[in-house]
Amino acid sequence: MAAESGRKRSVGSLLGGGAVGSVLVALLLCVSGVLCPVQAQERSGGAGSLVAFGEQAVEVFVDVERARELVAEGAAVLDAREASDFRRGHLPNAANLPWTTLVSGEQQGALAGDAHLEVRMREAGVFNDKSVVVYGGWRAPGTWGEEGRLHWTLEYLGHGKVYVLWGGVQAWEAAGHELESGAQADRSAGDFEVRRQEAHRATTAEVQAALSRDDVALLDTREAEEYGGKVKYGESRAGHIPGAQHLWWEDLFEGQQLKTRQAIEAMLKAREIERGDEVIAYCTGGIRSGFVYSVLRALGYGEVANYDASMWEWTRQGDRPVRVP
């Protein structure tokens, strides 16, 4: 793996650094509305904050300070974004692990085999008995909830201590912490071994079987126009899986923050999805639905699975039904 010493940068460095520079940065960010509202919201538990999201049934999302604690204890840090975004600025000592490196072939949402996955995870410094903190672009333009997909991947592969940084790389910067730029540094190889937890993943056959079950809720997390029959990302056929409810993954957000627990639960209830239901989330290639998986896990919807093959695979198989409203 190519090594390059990370070049640290911060807003303060652009203004000359030092105590005076830090004060000027803080004032500028407050006046511009970039930093102070975020910090005040986190302290007060305002709408959209991790506090307002409510107590998590499963600790999925962590704030910046909790993430720093985990890293200090030896947690691996995984950046789920594309390589170009990673090089522009990433958390210190992070490893870049986009979802595309964990599948086999283009337009393939389904994960690759165990041997490939173990190599990639070990290269990223993932250990079986150490925590993992994953982060992404947190609904920045062009993102798809990749941090949720990586969280789902690790949970499905058997890692029991995986956490998502609430607010993504933006929250890290807003808290005043530096980023590194350039390629990732060399790291000690991890020892991760795959132990798949099949309850967290739905196969095409299982989705087919769910069509005739009343106790399984299918949740389509794509845009409304995709659900309604527009092909946007290479699906072989248009439409959605019969019986699936629609909940675009971005509808879980209010601006750049997740909605409150109560608001999200109300949205699910309106779609006849109750806490005790078995839920299978899907999209085009299991990325957006991976983020929805993470949110549902945090809210305590224990029997939730991600259909990682999703519509790419479903529509390639001509005997799988689709519906267009």
C-alpha positions, -999 to +999 in steps of 0.1 A: +000+000+000+014+033-010+024+055+019+022+092+021+025+113+052-009+130+058-009+167+053-029+182+081-051+212+074-076+233+093-095+265+087-072+281+114-041+273+093-055+293+065-055+324+087-020+320+101-027+296+130-019+304+166-043+317+193-052+348+174-060+329+143-081+304+163-102+333+178-106+348+144-118+315+130-143+310+157-157+345+153-159+341+115-176+307+117-201+320+143-210+351+122-213+329+091-236+305+109-213+275+101-201+264+135-220+280+165-255+267+155-242+232+153-225+233+186-254+250+203-278+225+188-257+196+201-255+211+236-292+218+238-305+188+220-322+209+194-340+194+165-318+171+144-291+166+170-280+132+183-296+141+216-329+149+199-328+117+180-334+100+213-320+071+232-307+044+208-319+008+213-286-002+197-257+023+198-252+030+162-246+067+159-219+084+180-210+121+183-175+135+177-163+132+213-175+096+216-158+088+183-126+103+197-128+082+228-132+051+207-102+060+185-081+066+216-091+031+227-078+016+195-108+018+171-102+016+134-115+046+115-130+039+081-139+065+055-168+053+033-165+080+006-149+078-028-112+080-030-111+115-045-131+129-015-109+110+009-077+125-006-091+160-002-095+156+035-101+127+059-100+120+096-065+113+110-053+077+104-085+068+085-086+040+059-106+046+027-131+018+021-157+026-005-185+001-010-174-004-046-142-021-033-163-047-014-184-060-044-175-080-075-181-061-107-201-030-118-238-027-111-233-053-084-247-044-049-241-079-035-210-083-014-180-103-027-168-135-012-153-140+023-117-142+012-118-108-006-137-091+022-112-104+048-083-090+028-099-056+024-109-053+061-075-064+073-058-039+050-080-013+066-068-022+101-100-039+113-096-062+142-122-086+155-120-074+191-116-036+185-143-011+177-147+005+143-158+040+136-172+046+101-181+080+086-191+095+052-203+127+036-236+127+057-260+137+029-236+160+011-245+164-026-237+132-045-237+110-014-259+079-010-256+070+027-224+051+022-215+052+059-247+032+066-238+007+040-204+002+055-219-001+090-244-027+077-215-046+059-195-049+091-225-060+112-235-085+086-200-099+084-200-104+122-183-074+138-201-065+170-188-030+177-194-008+147-204+029+150-214+057+126-201+092+132-232+114+135-229+143+111-200+127+091-168+145+082-186+178+084-192+173+122-156+166+127-146+198+111-173+218+128-160+206+162-126+222+153-106+190+146-080+188+119-082+167+087-054+150+068-052+151+030-035+128+006-033+090+004-038+069+035-008+060+056+005+025+061-011+007+090-008-025+109-029-052+093-060-063+112-071-098+120-107-096+110-125-129+102-159-131+084-187-146+105-218-137+085-249-130+104-275-140+078-304-123+097-290-089+087-291-097+049-319-105+026-313-126-005-333-125-037-350-158-028-359-144+006-374-113-009-394-134-033-407-155-004-416-123+014-441-113-013-466-139+002-459-131+039-479-106+059-453-103+086-425-089+064-424-053+053-406-044+021-392-008+022-381+008-011-356+036-002-351+051-037-365+083-050-402+086-057-396+086-095-376+054-093-403+038-072-429+050-098-411+035-128-382+056-139-349+038-146-321+060-134-291+038-124-290+009-148-318-013-136-329-038-163-366-031-158-386-002-143-408-002-112-407-015-077-411-048-059-448-056-055-461-047-020-431-025-011-437+007+008-418+038-003-396+058+020-368+077+003-337+076+025-333+114+023-368+118+038-352+107+071-334+141+072-345+176+080-319+197+062-285+181+070-297+164+102-317+132+109-352+138+120-362+129+156-371+094+167-408+104+169-409+118+134-392+088+118-413+064+137-444+083+126-433+080+090-428+042+094-462+038+111-479+057+082-464+030+060-478+003+083-444-007+096-444-015+133-415-021+156-422-059+158-423-063+120-395-079+100-383-052+076-363-057+044-349-025+029-337-022-007-327+004-033-307+000-065-276-016-051-281-017-013-264+016-005-293+039+004-310+010+020-279+003+040-282+037+057-319+031+064-308-002+080-286+017+103-313+041+114-338+013+120-312-006+141-307+025+162-344+028+167-348-007+178-364-024+148-344-055+156-355-077+127-342-055+099-322-067+069-306-050+039-312-065+004-278-056-009-283-071-044-315-049-046-330-038-079-299-044-100-302-082-094-340-083-090-347-067-124-320-088-142-340-119-134-370-119-157-392-141-135-391-115-106-422-093-107-421-055-107-449-031-104-454+004-119-482+025-104 
